[in-house]
């Protein structure tokens, strides 16, 4: 069983119902690919802590808006590891967040189609 990344109830509560929540999901699906692409293009050998940290910061905002709390926290930890210069920790967190982003996208697509 795959982990759940999106709290659909929180999303609907935060934005006052299904219609706006659906619009937020669609907006995420339209806007997030460019940020995720930038995130995935970061130099990992050696880790470009500045770029990874900056894209983790941007992801943190969009993940928080969606109510993807576990991934928001992971993005925050990644950003902090980058700021502190902890490259091995950042690389580990990067891989975990990257896997979560793929799972989140599937969940957002499904939710956008059911709201």
Secondary structure in CASP SS format (residue, H / E / C, confidence):
PFRMAT SS
TARGET T0000
AUTHOR 0000-0000-0000
METHOD secondary structure of the structure
MODEL  1
X C 1.00
X C 1.00
X C 1.00
X C 1.00
X C 1.00
X C 1.00
X C 1.00
X H 1.00
X H 1.00
X H 1.00
X H 1.00
X H 1.00
X H 1.00
X H 1.00
X H 1.00
X C 1.00
X C 1.00
X H 1.00
X H 1.00
X H 1.00
X H 1.00
X H 1.00
X H 1.00
X H 1.00
X H 1.00
X H 1.00
X H 1.00
X H 1.00
X H 1.00
X H 1.00
X H 1.00
X H 1.00
X H 1.00
X H 1.00
X H 1.00
X H 1.00
X H 1.00
X H 1.00
X H 1.00
X H 1.00
X C 1.00
X C 1.00
X C 1.00
X E 1.00
X C 1.00
X C 1.00
X E 1.00
X C 1.00
X H 1.00
X H 1.00
X H 1.00
X H 1.00
X H 1.00
X H 1.00
X H 1.00
X H 1.00
X H 1.00
X H 1.00
X H 1.00
X H 1.00
X H 1.00
X H 1.00
X H 1.00
X H 1.00
X H 1.00
X H 1.00
X C 1.00
X C 1.00
X H 1.00
X H 1.00
X H 1.00
X H 1.00
X H 1.00
X H 1.00
X H 1.00
X H 1.00
X H 1.00
X H 1.00
X H 1.00
X H 1.00
X H 1.00
X H 1.00
X H 1.00
X C 1.00
X C 1.00
X C 1.00
X H 1.00
X H 1.00
X H 1.00
X H 1.00
X H 1.00
X H 1.00
X H 1.00
X H 1.00
X H 1.00
X H 1.00
X H 1.00
X H 1.00
X H 1.00
X H 1.00
X H 1.00
X H 1.00
X H 1.00
X H 1.00
X H 1.00
X H 1.00
X H 1.00
X H 1.00
X H 1.00
X H 1.00
X H 1.00
X H 1.00
X H 1.00
X H 1.00
X C 1.00
END
